[in-house]
Amino acid sequence: MDSLDFQEAQFKALLDKSSELVLDRFRSIDNLKGYHYFPQQEVAGWFDEPLPEQGMDAGELLEVVQDKILGTATGNLGPHMYAYVMSGGNQMSILAEKLAATINQNQTKWHLAPALNEIERRVIRWTAQLLDFPAESGGVLVSGGSAANLTGLTVGRNLFFEKKDIRKKGLFRQQPFVVYASEEVHSCVDKSVELLGIGTDHLRKIETDAHFKIRLDLLEQQIALDLEQGLQPFCLIGNAGTVNTGAIDDLDALAVLAQKYGLWYHVDGAYGALARILDSLKSEYRGMEKADSIALDFHKWFYVPFEGGCTLVRSWDHLKRTYFKKAAYLDTELANDGNRLEYNEHYFQLSRNAKAFKVWMTIKAYGMEKIRAMIQKDIDLAQYLNTLITAADDFELVADSKLAVSCFRYIGNMSSKDEIEAFNRKLMPKLEKDGRVFIMGTTLKGEYAIRACFINHRKTKATTEYLLEIIREVAHKLQGKPETVE
């Protein structure tokens, strides 16, 4: 064997078989379970084998993949996934991922992937246009919202303390500096301030109002208190759609406060920022265009497969001043006429796949009109669920939003608050084991609730009704009331 390549006829047969596996996923997509329950030890047992010295037949390997991986995969693809923030992907992105893997480009130096580098620059330009950011905005595609938030805060830290030469001297002997966000901020922000050496002792989580938006009065009081105590207010984080409820902070008021106190203004829009492209919601996002950095996810409301996070900043220079490090083996100055963008000089990673390619193909294939329509449909279906819950005697609505998250509880004929909460906590693992729908719970101001997130263009009113039917049936079984949903 001179290489790892198959003969062309064999490779074609394998490609055809893999395509058939893909098509088979879509043939039964309406009935795809939200979750396939197997004990962890059973799943581990499927792959418990010695390291293979000899390869197996590739056709047989695809059969194993079909049985143990595709056939048991959590149903992100289908309409019955409501947990976390899991979109269903799109078919054009499947093609994009296959083609990108075929040419296997490392999108770090321009001459290693010229077309794909220019495509990422174009996606950044389009994104800036959609969010009303400056035309000269810079950005980078990353794994997801966590990395996007870390990147935005890293740029903020390095630029905010640039005069103190923080990239060279580090945090030693620096006056402690403080980050501000609401109590609903994503947990990745906690991790980010830990990784950046700021520490969670200097992350101020400000109480929210009844709509889960940051309280501006308490925020400004905290900033004033920290100044009195000799601390350095550094960064203010606004939520453009929280994961728990989809709440959008008053981003314009936060921009005013950030300017007043000279803070870096970062917006976590990993879940909700892209809903700003809807005319009906633009007013909710007023002020986001004033941010210094924004985190967002294309693998949420552009429906591309994982991974597709993005950090947007107001200038390419902000990225370069944060990440550039000269190295002889990476130097391409002699070949660069000044127009090539070298991503290795604008981000931490040197090995980067073509995350923007599937975003570009998605936009090109479907167009923004269709993408807007799908986002609006998700939001409309979440509101439809709220209507069903409000009309039902055995459910209660806990929180809704302008986006596509609904929080509610099954109450049956229970009247005690403690009884209702305890029952809903018991209900969640029963629903997971049942698997027909996949939904999770959350805690809002100390109270437990079921949380449904709509971020899948394949959902309908019928699948939304089915969600409540299944929850109701599983709840009845838990209460000893047999009932079956066809």
Summary of the structure (lengths in Angstrom):
residues: 486
radius of gyration: 24.4
end to end distance: 54.7
largest distance: 76.2
contacts: 1561
relative contact order: 0.13
helix: 49%
strand: 14%
